[in-house]
Amino acid sequence: MALSIIFMGTPEFSVPTLKALAEAGHEIVAVYTQPPRPGGRRGLDLQKSPVHQAAEALGFPVFTPLNFKAAEERARVRALGADVAVVVAYGLLLPVEVLEATRLGCYNGHASLLPRWRGAAPIQRAIMAGDEKTGMMVMQMEKGLDTGPVALTAEVPIGPDTTAGALHDTLMAVGAKAMVEAMARLEAGALPLTPQPEEGVLYAAKIDKGETRIDFSRPAKAVHDHVRGLSPFPGAWFEAEINGRPERIKVLESTLADGEGAAGTILDEHLTVACGEGAVRLTRLQKAGGKPLAAEEFLRGTPLASGTRLA
């Protein structure tokens, strides 16, 4: 017997879970997602979220409230009479009335090993901190920020050169499978809940543009983790003087390398750059308005000679 589910999510990350729940035979009685936002080349057209588009293609009813402050919005969730709500990267805070509006509660798919990296940017923060593993957790939601008891954990290793984009895609698939398993156990009355430990809590604050500039005075490992943790978006960057004027260049991929010198100095023709300790090699870059290029191709159009100082 299938569950009746209210699904709440917004970005591409949420879509595989929505599709997987439907394919598993559950009844999706409603999909909640954030309202269409200005987009397109000039920002004039309203763009529906990836979840909105997927839900419409699957024939599910879609609701896009700005928030749940209005009593009628909270009442509508309860009136759906669903067994459970599933939340994956919805992007809105849910009041207690919504969390308790279904028979079996509200379950969230979160991309970290809680209680480490609660909050908005767990994938990026895990890589930027040099973590060697992360995962997807299904937890029962409560009033606090990602504080609820954990129902299911699926660990994922983080490779030494893994970018946030690659890890995002891996966790997206792992999370869909984990949520389907969790809902099957919930339906069978066999989904245990384990309170999160009080120790080891870290918060994954939203990425601020002010922290995206590369600081080559840091150790090479920290620089490398910074680059891959911000790739592909928003992208770590440096400035270099090109044709007599400073130009901002994003670094989308890097790797640790041998070498030493003044921090920020290019050491060879392969874009090896000295750091505070050690060096990194910049392997994939992007100029403003340009497309991402491997270092060799990038250098053919934008020469950065050995000895150049990056800031």
BELMO-V358282 format. One record per backbone hydrogen bond with DSSP energy under -1.0 kcal/mol. NH is the residue of the N-H (numbers start at 1). CO is the residue of the C=O. Records with the same first field share a line. If there is no record, write none. Layout:
NH->CO / CO
This chain:
5->27
6->84
7->30
8->86
9->32
10->89
14->11
18->14
19->15
20->16
21->17
22->18
23->19
24->20
25->22
26->21
27->3
29->5 / 27
31->61
32->7
33->63
37->47
39->45
45->39
47->37
51->10
53->49
54->50
55->51
56->52
57->53
58->54
60->55
63->31
74->70
75->71
76->72
77->73
78->74
79->75
81->78
83->4
84->4
85->105
86->6
87->107
88->8
99->95
100->96
101->98
103->82
104->83
107->85
108->139
109->87
110->137
112->110
114->112
116->113
118->202
121->204
125->121
126->122
127->123
128->124
129->125
130->127
131->126
134->156
136->154
137->110
138->152
139->108
140->149
141->106
150->194
151->138
152->138
154->136
156->134
158->132
162->159
164->228
165->231
167->163
168->164
169->165
170->166
171->167
172->168
173->169
174->170
175->171
176->172
177->173
178->174
179->175
180->176
181->177
182->178
183->179
184->180
185->181
186->182
187->183
188->184
189->186
190->185
194->150
202->115
204->118
205->203
211->208
212->209
214->237
218->215
220->277
223->219
224->220
225->221
226->222
227->223
228->224
229->225
235->230
237->212
238->249
240->247
242->245
245->242
247->240
249->238
250->286
251->236
252->284
253->284
255->281
257->279
264->274
265->262
266->308
267->272
273->280
274->265
275->278
276->218
280->273
281->255
282->271
283->253
284->253
285->293
286->250
290->287
293->285
295->283
298->294
299->295
302->298
307->266
308->305
310->264
311->239
